[in-house]
């Protein structure tokens, strides 16, 4: 287990970036064969704004890496965090760290992004996409991403986890993010069964419905247990999903419009599902 985790600790930057594009490319191809939504659209044009936002996020992520490295050095020296107070097998420490990271830096912050008005205005960028596919997983306003990464550091400090745990979590998070946003169709019985523990493609699509209360459900990224535990889990008819908040069709693929959405109060009104 230790040698397995050390691989992620020493993983070069080019390999981490490569993983993002490998997973993105894999589900991009898969969408051509097992589509959930058959509505035709220009896939490359749609992807353009999402990939630009991915570029911004990757630059921010590189800068955050410097701060993150400093945090892990301090944690090691200070022996701070819950993991330093318990004696457990490394696999159990890893599992606990993944659960806490998923709870705080995914479910928790995601819930706040929907419930706190100024945070919602940032998060609208992600929900304004009217053609949810694998590239939607890259669609985050830069400030939205900074908030998410800040919460991830809170989880890291709370647990006092080694950097290998955090990097392994990041690799898994990329996989789940692109899987759950991908426009792919799994057999409903399989999707429902897996959704008892993990977030699945169908399950996450309800979260992208343009009307409440569906928009405010299924906040998880990897584990669905948080949504079930806190009463935000939803699984209805996939055929009733309609993507995108209150943004005109020709503006959801416009980068300047997307970057300016947090400051534009004419978009993103919260609609109640009829």
Protein Blocks (a to p, Z undefined) as FASTA:
>chain_A
ZZmmmmmmmmcfklmmmmmmmmmmmmmmmmmmmcfblcdcdfklmmmmmmmmmmmmmmmm
mmmmmmmmmmmmmmmmnopajklmpccdfklmmmmmmmmmmmmmmmmmmmmmmmmmklmm
mmmmmmmpcbdcfklmmmccfklmmmmmmmmmmmmmmnopafklmmmmmmmmmmmmmmmm
pccdddfklmmmmmmmmccfklmmmmmpcbdfklmgckbfklmklmmmnopaccddfklp
cghiaddfklmmcmklmmmmmmmckgoiacddZZ
